[in-house]
Amino acid sequence: MNGAKKTHIVYEVNLNFNIAQKYLEMLKEKELIRRENGLFITTDKGKVFQEMAKELKL
């Protein structure tokens, strides 16, 4: 939520860089994240999605 660089995201979720790139692109297209100053930041829409996913235990 506070923003993270792509490298940090890749290592944190333990994904191949290319696969992580596809997920990040999809999240940007859905407007769940945005890129700002080299960081990926969760949008308000993304925060709502996170809360819903937690409630559904996804």
C-alpha distance matrix in Angstrom:
0.0 3.8 5.4 8.1 11.7 13.5 15.6 13.1 11.7 15.5 16.5 13.8 14.7 18.3 19.0 21.5 20.3 22.0 20.7 17.0 17.9 19.3 16.2 14.0 16.8 17.1 13.4 14.1 17.4 16.2 13.8 10.8 9.1 10.7 12.0 12.4 14.4 14.1 10.4 8.6 5.8 5.1 8.1 9.7 11.7 9.1 7.9 11.6 12.2 10.1 12.1 15.2 14.9 14.7 17.7 19.5 18.7 17.8
3.8 0.0 3.8 6.9 10.5 13.2 15.1 12.5 12.3 16.1 16.7 14.5 16.2 19.5 20.4 22.6 21.0 23.0 22.2 18.5 19.1 21.0 18.4 15.7 18.5 19.4 15.9 15.9 19.5 18.8 16.1 13.5 11.1 11.5 11.7 11.1 12.3 12.4 8.9 8.6 6.3 7.5 10.2 12.0 14.6 12.4 11.3 15.1 15.9 13.9 15.8 19.0 18.6 18.2 21.3 23.2 22.2 21.4
5.4 3.8 0.0 3.8 7.0 9.7 11.9 10.0 9.7 13.4 14.6 13.0 14.6 17.5 18.0 19.8 17.8 19.8 19.3 15.5 15.8 18.0 15.8 12.8 15.5 16.9 13.8 13.5 17.3 17.2 14.7 12.5 9.3 9.3 8.7 8.5 9.6 9.0 5.3 5.1 4.3 7.0 10.1 12.9 14.9 12.4 12.4 16.2 16.3 14.7 17.2 20.0 19.2 19.4 22.7 24.1 23.0 21.6
8.1 6.9 3.8 0.0 3.8 6.5 8.2 6.3 6.6 10.0 11.1 10.2 12.1 14.6 15.1 16.6 14.6 17.0 16.8 13.1 13.5 16.3 14.4 11.6 14.7 16.5 14.0 14.0 17.8 18.1 16.2 14.0 10.8 10.8 9.5 9.9 10.2 8.3 5.0 5.3 6.8 9.5 12.9 16.0 17.4 14.4 14.9 18.6 18.0 16.1 19.1 21.6 20.2 20.4 24.0 24.9 23.4 21.7
11.7 10.5 7.0 3.8 0.0 3.8 5.5 5.4 6.4 8.8 10.3 10.7 12.5 14.2 14.1 14.9 12.3 14.7 15.4 11.8 11.8 15.0 14.0 11.2 13.9 16.4 14.6 14.2 17.9 19.0 17.3 15.7 12.2 11.7 9.3 10.0 9.5 6.4 4.8 6.2 9.2 12.2 15.3 18.7 19.8 16.9 18.0 21.5 20.6 19.0 22.2 24.4 22.8 23.3 26.9 27.5 26.0 23.8
13.5 13.2 9.7 6.5 3.8 0.0 3.8 5.5 5.1 6.2 8.7 9.8 10.7 11.9 11.1 11.4 8.6 11.0 11.7 8.3 8.2 11.7 11.1 8.7 11.4 14.1 13.0 13.0 16.3 17.7 16.8 15.3 12.2 12.0 10.0 11.8 11.9 8.4 7.3 7.2 10.7 13.1 16.2 19.7 20.1 17.0 18.7 21.9 20.3 19.0 22.5 24.1 22.1 23.1 26.7 26.8 25.2 22.6
15.6 15.1 11.9 8.2 5.5 3.8 0.0 3.8 5.4 5.1 6.3 8.5 10.2 10.4 10.3 10.5 8.1 11.4 12.5 9.6 10.3 13.9 13.5 11.8 14.6 17.2 16.3 16.6 19.9 21.2 20.5 18.7 15.7 15.8 13.7 15.0 14.4 10.8 10.1 10.7 13.9 16.2 19.5 22.9 23.3 20.1 21.4 24.7 23.0 21.2 24.6 26.4 24.1 24.7 28.4 28.4 26.4 24.0
13.1 12.5 10.0 6.3 5.4 5.5 3.8 0.0 3.8 5.5 5.3 5.9 8.6 9.7 10.8 12.2 10.7 14.0 14.2 10.9 12.4 15.5 14.3 12.6 16.0 18.0 16.4 17.1 20.6 21.3 20.3 18.0 15.2 15.7 14.1 15.2 14.8 11.8 9.9 10.2 12.6 14.6 18.3 21.3 22.0 18.6 19.3 22.7 21.3 19.0 22.2 24.3 22.0 22.1 25.9 26.3 24.1 22.0
11.7 12.3 9.7 6.6 6.4 5.1 5.4 3.8 0.0 3.8 5.5 5.1 6.1 8.2 8.5 10.5 9.3 12.1 11.5 7.9 9.9 12.6 10.8 9.5 13.1 14.6 13.1 14.4 17.6 18.0 17.5 15.0 12.6 13.9 13.0 14.9 15.5 12.4 10.1 9.0 11.2 12.5 16.1 19.1 19.3 15.7 16.8 19.9 18.1 16.0 19.4 21.2 18.7 19.2 23.0 23.0 21.0 18.7
15.5 16.1 13.4 10.0 8.8 6.2 5.1 5.5 3.8 0.0 3.8 5.6 5.6 5.8 5.5 6.9 6.1 9.3 9.0 6.2 8.7 11.4 10.5 10.1 13.4 15.0 14.4 15.9 18.7 19.5 19.5 17.3 15.2 16.4 15.4 17.5 17.9 14.5 12.9 11.9 14.6 15.8 19.2 22.3 22.1 18.5 19.9 22.7 20.5 18.6 22.1 23.4 20.6 21.3 25.0 24.6 22.3 19.7
16.5 16.7 14.6 11.1 10.3 8.7 6.3 5.3 5.5 3.8 0.0 3.8 5.6 4.9 6.8 8.7 8.8 12.4 12.1 9.8 12.4 15.1 14.0 13.8 17.2 18.6 17.7 19.3 22.3 22.8 22.7 20.2 18.0 19.3 18.2 19.8 19.8 16.5 14.8 14.3 16.7 17.9 21.5 24.4 24.5 20.8 21.6 24.5 22.5 20.1 23.2 24.8 21.9 22.0 25.8 25.5 22.9 20.7
13.8 14.5 13.0 10.2 10.7 9.8 8.5 5.9 5.1 5.6 3.8 0.0 3.8 5.6 8.1 11.0 11.5 14.6 13.5 10.7 13.7 15.9 13.9 13.6 17.4 18.2 16.7 18.7 21.7 21.6 21.4 18.4 16.6 18.4 17.9 19.5 19.9 17.0 14.6 13.6 15.1 15.8 19.5 21.9 22.1 18.4 18.7 21.6 19.8 17.0 19.9 21.7 18.8 18.6 22.3 22.4 19.7 17.8
14.7 16.2 14.6 12.1 12.5 10.7 10.2 8.6 6.1 5.6 5.6 3.8 0.0 3.8 5.6 9.2 10.4 12.8 10.9 8.6 12.1 13.5 11.3 12.0 15.6 16.0 14.8 17.4 20.0 19.7 20.1 17.1 16.0 18.2 18.2 20.5 21.5 18.5 16.0 14.2 15.7 15.7 19.2 21.6 21.1 17.3 18.1 20.5 18.1 15.6 18.7 19.9 16.7 17.0 20.6 20.1 17.5 15.1
18.3 19.5 17.5 14.6 14.2 11.9 10.4 9.7 8.2 5.8 4.9 5.6 3.8 0.0 3.8 6.9 9.0 11.8 10.3 9.0 12.6 14.2 12.8 13.9 17.2 17.8 17.4 19.8 22.2 22.3 23.0 20.3 19.1 21.0 20.6 22.9 23.4 20.1 18.2 16.8 18.9 19.2 22.7 25.2 24.6 20.9 21.8 24.2 21.6 19.3 22.4 23.4 20.0 20.3 23.9 23.1 20.2 17.8
19.0 20.4 18.0 15.1 14.1 11.1 10.3 10.8 8.5 5.5 6.8 8.1 5.6 3.8 0.0 3.8 6.2 8.3 6.5 5.9 9.5 10.8 10.1 11.6 14.4 15.2 15.4 17.7 19.7 20.3 21.3 19.1 17.9 19.7 19.4 22.1 22.8 19.4 17.8 16.2 18.6 18.9 22.1 24.8 23.9 20.3 21.9 24.1 21.2 19.5 22.9 23.4 20.1 21.1 24.6 23.4 21.0 18.0
21.5 22.6 19.8 16.6 14.9 11.4 10.5 12.2 10.5 6.9 8.7 11.0 9.2 6.9 3.8 0.0 3.8 5.5 5.3 6.1 8.6 10.2 10.8 12.2 14.3 15.6 16.6 18.3 20.1 21.3 22.4 20.8 19.4 20.7 19.9 22.6 23.1 19.5 18.6 17.3 20.2 21.0 24.0 27.0 25.9 22.5 24.5 26.7 23.8 22.5 26.0 26.4 23.2 24.5 27.9 26.6 24.4 21.3
20.3 21.0 17.8 14.6 12.3 8.6 8.1 10.7 9.3 6.1 8.8 11.5 10.4 9.0 6.2 3.8 0.0 3.8 5.6 5.1 6.1 8.8 10.0 10.4 12.2 14.3 15.2 16.3 18.3 20.0 20.7 19.4 17.5 18.2 16.9 19.6 19.9 16.2 15.8 14.8 18.1 19.4 22.2 25.6 24.8 21.5 23.7 26.2 23.6 22.4 26.1 26.8 24.0 25.4 28.9 27.8 25.9 22.7
22.0 23.0 19.8 17.0 14.7 11.0 11.4 14.0 12.1 9.3 12.4 14.6 12.8 11.8 8.3 5.5 3.8 0.0 3.8 5.4 5.0 6.5 8.9 9.9 10.7 12.6 14.4 15.4 16.7 18.7 20.0 19.2 17.7 18.4 17.4 20.5 21.2 17.6 17.4 16.1 19.3 20.3 22.7 26.0 24.7 21.8 24.4 26.5 23.7 23.1 26.8 27.1 24.3 26.2 29.5 28.1 26.5 23.1
20.7 22.2 19.3 16.8 15.4 11.7 12.5 14.2 11.5 9.0 12.1 13.5 10.9 10.3 6.5 5.3 5.6 3.8 0.0 3.8 5.3 5.2 6.5 8.7 10.0 10.8 12.6 14.4 15.5 16.9 18.5 17.4 16.5 17.9 17.7 21.0 22.2 18.9 17.9 15.9 18.6 18.9 21.3 24.3 22.7 19.7 22.2 24.0 20.9 20.3 24.0 23.9 21.0 23.1 26.1 24.5 23.0 19.5
17.0 18.5 15.5 13.1 11.8 8.3 9.6 10.9 7.9 6.2 9.8 10.7 8.6 9.0 5.9 6.1 5.1 5.4 3.8 0.0 3.8 5.4 5.1 6.1 8.6 9.9 10.5 12.2 14.2 15.3 16.3 14.8 13.4 14.9 14.6 17.7 19.0 15.7 14.4 12.3 15.0 15.5 18.2 21.3 20.1 16.9 19.3 21.4 18.7 17.8 21.5 22.0 19.2 21.0 24.3 23.2 21.7 18.4
17.9 19.1 15.8 13.5 11.8 8.2 10.3 12.4 9.9 8.7 12.4 13.7 12.1 12.6 9.5 8.6 6.1 5.0 5.3 3.8 0.0 3.8 5.5 5.1 6.1 8.6 9.9 10.5 12.3 14.3 15.1 14.4 12.7 13.4 12.7 16.0 17.3 14.0 13.5 11.6 14.7 15.6 17.8 21.2 20.0 17.2 20.0 22.2 19.7 19.4 23.1 23.5 21.2 23.3 26.5 25.5 24.4 21.0
19.3 21.0 18.0 16.3 15.0 11.7 13.9 15.5 12.6 11.4 15.1 15.9 13.5 14.2 10.8 10.2 8.8 6.5 5.2 5.4 3.8 0.0 3.8 5.5 5.2 6.2 8.7 9.9 10.6 12.4 14.2 13.8 13.1 14.3 14.5 18.1 19.9 17.0 16.2 13.7 16.2 16.4 18.0 21.1 19.3 16.8 19.9 21.5 18.6 18.8 22.5 22.3 20.0 22.6 25.4 24.0 23.2 19.6
16.2 18.4 15.8 14.4 14.0 11.1 13.5 14.3 10.8 10.5 14.0 13.9 11.3 12.8 10.1 10.8 10.0 8.9 6.5 5.1 5.5 3.8 0.0 3.8 5.4 5.1 6.2 8.6 9.8 10.6 12.2 11.0 10.7 12.7 13.6 17.2 19.4 16.7 15.1 12.0 13.9 13.5 15.4 18.2 16.4 13.5 16.5 18.0 15.0 15.1 18.8 18.7 16.3 18.8 21.7 20.4 19.6 16.1
14.0 15.7 12.8 11.6 11.2 8.7 11.8 12.6 9.5 10.1 13.8 13.6 12.0 13.9 11.6 12.2 10.4 9.9 8.7 6.1 5.1 5.5 3.8 0.0 3.8 5.4 5.1 6.2 8.6 9.9 10.4 9.4 7.9 9.3 9.8 13.4 15.6 13.1 11.5 8.5 10.7 11.0 12.9 16.2 14.9 12.2 15.2 17.3 14.9 14.9 18.7 19.1 17.3 19.5 22.5 21.9 21.2 18.0
16.8 18.5 15.5 14.7 13.9 11.4 14.6 16.0 13.1 13.4 17.2 17.4 15.6 17.2 14.4 14.3 12.2 10.7 10.0 8.6 6.1 5.2 5.4 3.8 0.0 3.8 5.5 5.1 6.2 8.6 9.7 10.1 9.1 9.7 10.4 14.1 16.5 14.3 13.5 10.7 12.8 13.0 14.0 17.2 15.6 13.6 17.1 18.7 16.4 17.2 20.8 20.9 19.3 22.0 24.7 23.8 23.6 20.3
17.1 19.4 16.9 16.5 16.4 14.1 17.2 18.0 14.6 15.0 18.6 18.2 16.0 17.8 15.2 15.6 14.3 12.6 10.8 9.9 8.6 6.2 5.1 5.4 3.8 0.0 3.8 5.4 5.0 6.2 8.5 8.8 9.3 11.0 12.7 16.5 19.3 17.4 15.9 12.7 13.9 13.1 13.7 16.3 13.9 12.1 15.7 16.7 13.9 15.2 18.7 18.2 16.7 19.7 22.1 20.9 21.0 17.6
13.4 15.9 13.8 14.0 14.6 13.0 16.3 16.4 13.1 14.4 17.7 16.7 14.8 17.4 15.4 16.6 15.2 14.4 12.6 10.5 9.9 8.7 6.2 5.1 5.5 3.8 0.0 3.8 5.5 5.1 6.1 5.2 5.8 8.3 10.7 14.2 17.3 15.7 13.7 10.1 10.6 9.3 10.0 12.7 10.6 8.5 12.0 13.3 10.9 12.0 15.5 15.5 14.3 17.1 19.6 18.9 19.1 16.1
14.1 15.9 13.5 14.0 14.2 13.0 16.6 17.1 14.4 15.9 19.3 18.7 17.4 19.8 17.7 18.3 16.3 15.4 14.4 12.2 10.5 9.9 8.6 6.2 5.1 5.4 3.8 0.0 3.8 5.4 4.8 5.9 5.1 5.9 8.1 11.7 14.9 13.7 12.3 9.1 9.8 9.5 9.5 12.6 11.1 9.7 13.3 14.9 13.3 14.6 17.9 18.2 17.5 20.2 22.6 22.3 22.6 19.7
17.4 19.5 17.3 17.8 17.9 16.3 19.9 20.6 17.6 18.7 22.3 21.7 20.0 22.2 19.7 20.1 18.3 16.7 15.5 14.2 12.3 10.6 9.8 8.6 6.2 5.0 5.5 3.8 0.0 3.8 5.3 7.7 8.4 9.2 11.5 14.9 18.2 17.1 16.0 12.9 13.5 12.6 11.9 14.3 12.0 11.5 15.3 16.0 14.2 16.2 19.3 18.9 18.4 21.6 23.5 22.8 23.6 20.5
16.2 18.8 17.2 18.1 19.0 17.7 21.2 21.3 18.0 19.5 22.8 21.6 19.7 22.3 20.3 21.3 20.0 18.7 16.9 15.3 14.3 12.4 10.6 9.9 8.6 6.2 5.1 5.4 3.8 0.0 3.8 5.5 7.9 9.8 13.0 16.2 19.7 18.9 17.1 13.6 13.2 11.4 10.3 11.9 9.0 8.8 12.5 12.7 10.7 13.2 16.1 15.4 15.2 18.5 20.1 19.4 20.6 17.8
13.8 16.1 14.7 16.2 17.3 16.8 20.5 20.3 17.5 19.5 22.7 21.4 20.1 23.0 21.3 22.4 20.7 20.0 18.5 16.3 15.1 14.2 12.2 10.4 9.7 8.5 6.1 4.8 5.3 3.8 0.0 3.8 5.5 6.8 10.4 13.1 16.8 16.6 14.7 11.4 10.5 8.8 7.0 9.1 7.0 7.2 10.8 11.6 10.6 12.8 15.5 15.7 16.0 18.7 20.5 20.6 21.6 19.2
10.8 13.5 12.5 14.0 15.7 15.3 18.7 18.0 15.0 17.3 20.2 18.4 17.1 20.3 19.1 20.8 19.4 19.2 17.4 14.8 14.4 13.8 11.0 9.4 10.1 8.8 5.2 5.9 7.7 5.5 3.8 0.0 3.8 7.0 10.5 13.3 16.8 16.2 13.6 10.0 8.6 6.0 5.4 7.5 5.6 3.9 7.6 9.0 7.7 9.3 12.3 12.8 12.8 15.3 17.4 17.6 18.3 16.1
9.1 11.1 9.3 10.8 12.2 12.2 15.7 15.2 12.6 15.2 18.0 16.6 16.0 19.1 17.9 19.4 17.5 17.7 16.5 13.4 12.7 13.1 10.7 7.9 9.1 9.3 5.8 5.1 8.4 7.9 5.5 3.8 0.0 3.8 6.9 9.7 13.1 12.4 9.9 6.3 5.4 4.4 5.1 8.6 8.3 6.3 9.1 11.6 10.8 11.3 14.5 15.7 15.3 17.3 19.9 20.3 20.5 18.2
10.7 11.5 9.3 10.8 11.7 12.0 15.8 15.7 13.9 16.4 19.3 18.4 18.2 21.0 19.7 20.7 18.2 18.4 17.9 14.9 13.4 14.3 12.7 9.3 9.7 11.0 8.3 5.9 9.2 9.8 6.8 7.0 3.8 0.0 3.8 6.4 10.1 10.0 8.2 5.6 5.3 6.5 6.5 10.2 10.6 9.5 12.0 14.6 14.3 14.9 17.8 19.2 19.1 20.9 23.5 24.1 24.2 22.0
12.0 11.7 8.7 9.5 9.3 10.0 13.7 14.1 13.0 15.4 18.2 17.9 18.2 20.6 19.4 19.9 16.9 17.4 17.7 14.6 12.7 14.5 13.6 9.8 10.4 12.7 10.7 8.1 11.5 13.0 10.4 10.5 6.9 3.8 0.0 3.8 6.8 6.3 5.5 4.6 6.2 8.9 9.8 13.5 14.3 12.9 15.1 18.0 17.6 17.7 20.8 22.5 22.0 23.5 26.4 27.0 26.8 24.5
12.4 11.1 8.5 9.9 10.0 11.8 15.0 15.2 14.9 17.5 19.8 19.5 20.5 22.9 22.1 22.6 19.6 20.5 21.0 17.7 16.0 18.1 17.2 13.4 14.1 16.5 14.2 11.7 14.9 16.2 13.1 13.3 9.7 6.4 3.8 0.0 3.8 5.4 5.3 6.4 7.1 10.4 11.0 14.4 16.0 15.0 16.5 19.6 19.8 19.7 22.5 24.5 24.3 25.5 28.3 29.4 29.1 27.1
14.4 12.3 9.6 10.2 9.5 11.9 14.4 14.8 15.5 17.9 19.8 19.9 21.5 23.4 22.8 23.1 19.9 21.2 22.2 19.0 17.3 19.9 19.4 15.6 16.5 19.3 17.3 14.9 18.2 19.7 16.8 16.8 13.1 10.1 6.8 3.8 0.0 3.8 5.5 8.5 9.8 13.4 14.6 17.8 19.7 18.4 19.6 23.0 23.2 22.7 25.4 27.7 27.3 28.2 31.2 32.3 31.7 29.8
14.1 12.4 9.0 8.3 6.4 8.4 10.8 11.8 12.4 14.5 16.5 17.0 18.5 20.1 19.4 19.5 16.2 17.6 18.9 15.7 14.0 17.0 16.7 13.1 14.3 17.4 15.7 13.7 17.1 18.9 16.6 16.2 12.4 10.0 6.3 5.4 3.8 0.0 3.8 6.9 9.5 13.2 15.1 18.6 20.0 18.1 19.6 23.0 22.6 21.9 25.0 27.1 26.2 27.2 30.4 31.1 30.2 28.0
10.4 8.9 5.3 5.0 4.8 7.3 10.1 9.9 10.1 12.9 14.8 14.6 16.0 18.2 17.8 18.6 15.8 17.4 17.9 14.4 13.5 16.2 15.1 11.5 13.5 15.9 13.7 12.3 16.0 17.1 14.7 13.6 9.9 8.2 5.5 5.3 5.5 3.8 0.0 3.8 6.2 9.8 12.2 15.7 17.1 15.0 16.2 19.7 19.4 18.4 21.4 23.6 22.7 23.5 26.8 27.7 26.7 24.7
8.6 8.6 5.1 5.3 6.2 7.2 10.7 10.2 9.0 11.9 14.3 13.6 14.2 16.8 16.2 17.3 14.8 16.1 15.9 12.3 11.6 13.7 12.0 8.5 10.7 12.7 10.1 9.1 12.9 13.6 11.4 10.0 6.3 5.6 4.6 6.4 8.5 6.9 3.8 0.0 3.8 6.8 9.4 13.1 14.0 11.5 13.2 16.5 15.9 15.1 18.3 20.2 19.3 20.4 23.6 24.3 23.5 21.4
5.8 6.3 4.3 6.8 9.2 10.7 13.9 12.6 11.2 14.6 16.7 15.1 15.7 18.9 18.6 20.2 18.1 19.3 18.6 15.0 14.7 16.2 13.9 10.7 12.8 13.9 10.6 9.8 13.5 13.2 10.5 8.6 5.4 5.3 6.2 7.1 9.8 9.5 6.2 3.8 0.0 3.8 6.3 9.7 11.2 9.1 10.1 13.6 13.7 12.9 15.7 18.0 17.6 18.5 21.5 22.6 22.2 20.5
5.1 7.5 7.0 9.5 12.2 13.1 16.2 14.6 12.5 15.8 17.9 15.8 15.7 19.2 18.9 21.0 19.4 20.3 18.9 15.5 15.6 16.4 13.5 11.0 13.0 13.1 9.3 9.5 12.6 11.4 8.8 6.0 4.4 6.5 8.9 10.4 13.4 13.2 9.8 6.8 3.8 0.0 3.8 6.7 7.9 5.5 6.4 9.8 9.9 9.4 12.1 14.3 14.2 15.3 18.0 19.2 19.1 17.5
8.1 10.2 10.1 12.9 15.3 16.2 19.5 18.3 16.1 19.2 21.5 19.5 19.2 22.7 22.1 24.0 22.2 22.7 21.3 18.2 17.8 18.0 15.4 12.9 14.0 13.7 10.0 9.5 11.9 10.3 7.0 5.4 5.1 6.5 9.8 11.0 14.6 15.1 12.2 9.4 6.3 3.8 0.0 3.8 5.3 4.9 6.3 8.7 9.6 10.4 12.5 14.3 15.0 16.5 18.6 19.8 20.5 19.0
9.7 12.0 12.9 16.0 18.7 19.7 22.9 21.3 19.1 22.3 24.4 21.9 21.6 25.2 24.8 27.0 25.6 26.0 24.3 21.3 21.2 21.1 18.2 16.2 17.2 16.3 12.7 12.6 14.3 11.9 9.1 7.5 8.6 10.2 13.5 14.4 17.8 18.6 15.7 13.1 9.7 6.7 3.8 0.0 3.8 5.3 5.0 6.4 8.7 9.8 10.8 12.6 14.3 15.5 16.9 18.6 19.8 18.9
11.7 14.6 14.9 17.4 19.8 20.1 23.3 22.0 19.3 22.1 24.5 22.1 21.1 24.6 23.9 25.9 24.8 24.7 22.7 20.1 20.0 19.3 16.4 14.9 15.6 13.9 10.6 11.1 12.0 9.0 7.0 5.6 8.3 10.6 14.3 16.0 19.7 20.0 17.1 14.0 11.2 7.9 5.3 3.8 0.0 3.8 5.5 5.2 6.3 8.7 10.1 10.8 12.4 14.4 15.6 16.7 18.2 16.9
9.1 12.4 12.4 14.4 16.9 17.0 20.1 18.6 15.7 18.5 20.8 18.4 17.3 20.9 20.3 22.5 21.5 21.8 19.7 16.9 17.2 16.8 13.5 12.2 13.6 12.1 8.5 9.7 11.5 8.8 7.2 3.9 6.3 9.5 12.9 15.0 18.4 18.1 15.0 11.5 9.1 5.5 4.9 5.3 3.8 0.0 3.8 5.4 4.9 6.2 8.7 9.8 10.3 12.3 14.3 15.2 16.0 14.4
7.9 11.3 12.4 14.9 18.0 18.7 21.4 19.3 16.8 19.9 21.6 18.7 18.1 21.8 21.9 24.5 23.7 24.4 22.2 19.3 20.0 19.9 16.5 15.2 17.1 15.7 12.0 13.3 15.3 12.5 10.8 7.6 9.1 12.0 15.1 16.5 19.6 19.6 16.2 13.2 10.1 6.4 6.3 5.0 5.5 3.8 0.0 3.8 5.3 5.0 6.3 8.7 9.8 10.6 12.5 14.3 15.0 14.3
11.6 15.1 16.2 18.6 21.5 21.9 24.7 22.7 19.9 22.7 24.5 21.6 20.5 24.2 24.1 26.7 26.2 26.5 24.0 21.4 22.2 21.5 18.0 17.3 18.7 16.7 13.3 14.9 16.0 12.7 11.6 9.0 11.6 14.6 18.0 19.6 23.0 23.0 19.7 16.5 13.6 9.8 8.7 6.4 5.2 5.4 3.8 0.0 3.8 5.4 5.2 6.3 8.6 10.0 10.8 12.4 14.1 13.7
12.2 15.9 16.3 18.0 20.6 20.3 23.0 21.3 18.1 20.5 22.5 19.8 18.1 21.6 21.2 23.8 23.6 23.7 20.9 18.7 19.7 18.6 15.0 14.9 16.4 13.9 10.9 13.3 14.2 10.7 10.6 7.7 10.8 14.3 17.6 19.8 23.2 22.6 19.4 15.9 13.7 9.9 9.6 8.7 6.3 4.9 5.3 3.8 0.0 3.8 5.5 5.1 6.1 8.6 9.9 10.5 11.9 10.7
10.1 13.9 14.7 16.1 19.0 19.0 21.2 19.0 16.0 18.6 20.1 17.0 15.6 19.3 19.5 22.5 22.4 23.1 20.3 17.8 19.4 18.8 15.1 14.9 17.2 15.2 12.0 14.6 16.2 13.2 12.8 9.3 11.3 14.9 17.7 19.7 22.7 21.9 18.4 15.1 12.9 9.4 10.4 9.8 8.7 6.2 5.0 5.4 3.8 0.0 3.8 5.5 5.1 6.2 8.7 9.9 10.1 9.3
12.1 15.8 17.2 19.1 22.2 22.5 24.6 22.2 19.4 22.1 23.2 19.9 18.7 22.4 22.9 26.0 26.1 26.8 24.0 21.5 23.1 22.5 18.8 18.7 20.8 18.7 15.5 17.9 19.3 16.1 15.5 12.3 14.5 17.8 20.8 22.5 25.4 25.0 21.4 18.3 15.7 12.1 12.5 10.8 10.1 8.7 6.3 5.2 5.5 3.8 0.0 3.8 5.4 5.1 6.3 8.7 9.6 10.2
15.2 19.0 20.0 21.6 24.4 24.1 26.4 24.3 21.2 23.4 24.8 21.7 19.9 23.4 23.4 26.4 26.8 27.1 23.9 22.0 23.5 22.3 18.7 19.1 20.9 18.2 15.5 18.2 18.9 15.4 15.7 12.8 15.7 19.2 22.5 24.5 27.7 27.1 23.6 20.2 18.0 14.3 14.3 12.6 10.8 9.8 8.7 6.3 5.1 5.5 3.8 0.0 3.8 5.4 5.1 6.2 8.4 8.7
14.9 18.6 19.2 20.2 22.8 22.1 24.1 22.0 18.7 20.6 21.9 18.8 16.7 20.0 20.1 23.2 24.0 24.3 21.0 19.2 21.2 20.0 16.3 17.3 19.3 16.7 14.3 17.5 18.4 15.2 16.0 12.8 15.3 19.1 22.0 24.3 27.3 26.2 22.7 19.3 17.6 14.2 15.0 14.3 12.4 10.3 9.8 8.6 6.1 5.1 5.4 3.8 0.0 3.8 5.4 5.1 5.9 5.2
14.7 18.2 19.4 20.4 23.3 23.1 24.7 22.1 19.2 21.3 22.0 18.6 17.0 20.3 21.1 24.5 25.4 26.2 23.1 21.0 23.3 22.6 18.8 19.5 22.0 19.7 17.1 20.2 21.6 18.5 18.7 15.3 17.3 20.9 23.5 25.5 28.2 27.2 23.5 20.4 18.5 15.3 16.5 15.5 14.4 12.3 10.6 10.0 8.6 6.2 5.1 5.4 3.8 0.0 3.8 5.4 4.8 6.2
17.7 21.3 22.7 24.0 26.9 26.7 28.4 25.9 23.0 25.0 25.8 22.3 20.6 23.9 24.6 27.9 28.9 29.5 26.1 24.3 26.5 25.4 21.7 22.5 24.7 22.1 19.6 22.6 23.5 20.1 20.5 17.4 19.9 23.5 26.4 28.3 31.2 30.4 26.8 23.6 21.5 18.0 18.6 16.9 15.6 14.3 12.5 10.8 9.9 8.7 6.3 5.1 5.4 3.8 0.0 3.8 5.4 7.9
19.5 23.2 24.1 24.9 27.5 26.8 28.4 26.3 23.0 24.6 25.5 22.4 20.1 23.1 23.4 26.6 27.8 28.1 24.5 23.2 25.5 24.0 20.4 21.9 23.8 20.9 18.9 22.3 22.8 19.4 20.6 17.6 20.3 24.1 27.0 29.4 32.3 31.1 27.7 24.3 22.6 19.2 19.8 18.6 16.7 15.2 14.3 12.4 10.5 9.9 8.7 6.2 5.1 5.4 3.8 0.0 3.8 5.5
18.7 22.2 23.0 23.4 26.0 25.2 26.4 24.1 21.0 22.3 22.9 19.7 17.5 20.2 21.0 24.4 25.9 26.5 23.0 21.7 24.4 23.2 19.6 21.2 23.6 21.0 19.1 22.6 23.6 20.6 21.6 18.3 20.5 24.2 26.8 29.1 31.7 30.2 26.7 23.5 22.2 19.1 20.5 19.8 18.2 16.0 15.0 14.1 11.9 10.1 9.6 8.4 5.9 4.8 5.4 3.8 0.0 3.8
17.8 21.4 21.6 21.7 23.8 22.6 24.0 22.0 18.7 19.7 20.7 17.8 15.1 17.8 18.0 21.3 22.7 23.1 19.5 18.4 21.0 19.6 16.1 18.0 20.3 17.6 16.1 19.7 20.5 17.8 19.2 16.1 18.2 22.0 24.5 27.1 29.8 28.0 24.7 21.4 20.5 17.5 19.0 18.9 16.9 14.4 14.3 13.7 10.7 9.3 10.2 8.7 5.2 6.2 7.9 5.5 3.8 0.0
